[in-house]
Amino acid sequence: MNTENQERRKYKHDDESFKRNAVELWRQGGKSVEQIARDLGISTPSLKQWKKQLAALPATGPGPRSPQQHEEENRRLKRELQQVSRQRDILSADGSVSSL
């Protein structure tokens, strides 16, 4: 076995954190999925499958969240807050809601 294969085998490919880190490398851009898979010693289909699996997890699921996921959640929460504030304002203008 050559040195390159030995380096590749030092990672446990079924480890959840390894999968998350591999997918995060892909999401960050800069390299193709093929290059990232080759660098990590995994197959391109495996990396694509991991991305699908991680995308299917709920946003509040286990593991660290990317800055993009935090930003997306912040945008969603701001929209929801605006909607609830408008509803509150409409109700309070009608006199249907007493002072909060």
C-alpha positions, 0 to 999 in steps of 0.5 A: 500500500502506498503512502497516499492510500495510507493517508486516505485510510486514516479517516473513518469515512462513516464518521458523522463529523467526517461526512459533515466536514466533507459536505461543508468543504463542497458547499464552501466552493473553490473545488469541484466535487470530484476534486474534494472526493479525490482529496478525501479518498472517497467516491464522488457518489458517496459525497453527493449522497452525504449531501442529500442525507444532510440536507434532509435533516431538520435545520435544528438537527444534530451537529454544527450549522453553517453560517448560511443556515444561521442566516437563512433561519434569521431571515425566516424569523424576521419575516415571521416577526414582521407578519406577527407584528402586522397581525398584532397591529391590525388586531389592536387597531380594531380594538380586539386586543387589549394592551400587551 
